[in-house]
């Protein structure tokens, strides 16, 4: 273990009070409480990543509806809207 480093930090009053309570509850020094809390905070993000599961939901395309034709129609309607906007600028 590397040698102990002595440093000065400025704590907000509410944090200092919380650390003093932690030290009193655990029967440790203020320095030990600071070290414990800092270690816990720094190690909090290191835990094993949870397994990600993707939820799949059926979109329920109805029988008899050709999705390719629907996409083509949507594209044509978008083109018509663009042409209409360009004609309005003239």
C-alpha positions as CSV (number, residue, x, y, z in Angstrom):
1,X,0.0,0.0,0.0
2,X,1.4,3.4,-0.9
3,X,2.2,5.9,1.9
4,X,-0.6,8.0,3.3
5,X,-1.1,11.3,1.7
6,X,-2.0,14.3,3.8
7,X,-4.1,16.9,2.1
8,X,-6.6,19.7,2.8
9,X,-10.0,19.7,1.3
10,X,-12.9,22.1,1.8
11,X,-16.2,20.4,2.5
12,X,-19.7,21.9,2.2
13,X,-21.1,22.2,5.8
14,X,-23.9,19.6,5.1
15,X,-21.3,17.0,3.9
16,X,-19.1,17.6,6.8
17,X,-22.0,17.1,9.2
18,X,-23.0,13.8,7.4
19,X,-19.4,12.6,7.6
20,X,-19.3,13.4,11.3
21,X,-22.5,11.4,11.8
22,X,-21.0,8.4,9.8
23,X,-17.9,8.5,11.9
24,X,-19.9,8.6,15.2
25,X,-22.2,5.8,14.1
26,X,-19.3,3.6,13.1
27,X,-17.1,4.6,16.0
28,X,-14.3,5.6,13.6
29,X,-12.3,8.8,13.0
30,X,-13.5,11.5,10.7
31,X,-10.6,10.6,8.3
32,X,-11.6,6.9,8.3
33,X,-15.2,8.0,7.5
34,X,-14.0,10.2,4.6
35,X,-11.9,7.3,3.2
36,X,-14.7,4.8,3.5
37,X,-17.3,7.1,1.8
38,X,-14.9,8.0,-1.0
39,X,-14.0,4.4,-1.7
40,X,-17.7,3.4,-1.8
41,X,-18.5,6.3,-4.2
42,X,-15.5,5.6,-6.5
43,X,-16.3,1.9,-6.5
44,X,-20.0,2.3,-7.2
45,X,-19.6,2.5,-10.9
46,X,-17.4,-0.5,-11.1
47,X,-20.0,-3.2,-10.4
48,X,-20.7,-5.8,-13.0
49,X,-22.8,-4.5,-15.8
50,X,-26.3,-5.9,-15.7
51,X,-27.4,-8.1,-18.5
52,X,-29.3,-6.2,-21.2
53,X,-32.3,-7.9,-22.7
54,X,-34.1,-6.4,-25.6
55,X,-37.8,-6.6,-25.5
56,X,-39.4,-7.5,-28.8
57,X,-42.9,-6.4,-29.6
58,X,-45.0,-7.4,-32.6
59,X,-46.2,-4.4,-34.5
60,X,-49.1,-6.4,-35.7
61,X,-49.1,-5.8,-39.4
62,X,-52.5,-6.9,-40.6
63,X,-52.9,-9.6,-43.2
64,X,-53.5,-8.3,-46.7
65,X,-51.5,-5.0,-46.1
66,X,-48.4,-4.8,-48.3
67,X,-45.9,-2.9,-46.3
68,X,-43.8,-2.2,-49.4
69,X,-46.7,-0.4,-51.1
70,X,-47.3,1.6,-47.9
71,X,-43.7,2.8,-47.8
72,X,-43.9,3.7,-51.4
73,X,-47.1,5.7,-50.8
74,X,-45.5,7.5,-47.9
75,X,-42.5,8.4,-50.0
76,X,-44.8,9.7,-52.8
77,X,-46.8,11.8,-50.4
78,X,-43.6,13.3,-48.9
79,X,-42.4,14.1,-52.5
80,X,-45.7,15.8,-53.2
81,X,-45.5,17.9,-50.1
82,X,-41.9,19.0,-50.9
83,X,-43.0,20.0,-54.5
84,X,-45.9,22.0,-53.0
85,X,-43.6,23.8,-50.6
86,X,-41.2,24.7,-53.5
87,X,-44.1,25.9,-55.6
88,X,-45.2,28.3,-52.8
89,X,-41.8,30.0,-52.8
90,X,-42.1,31.1,-56.5
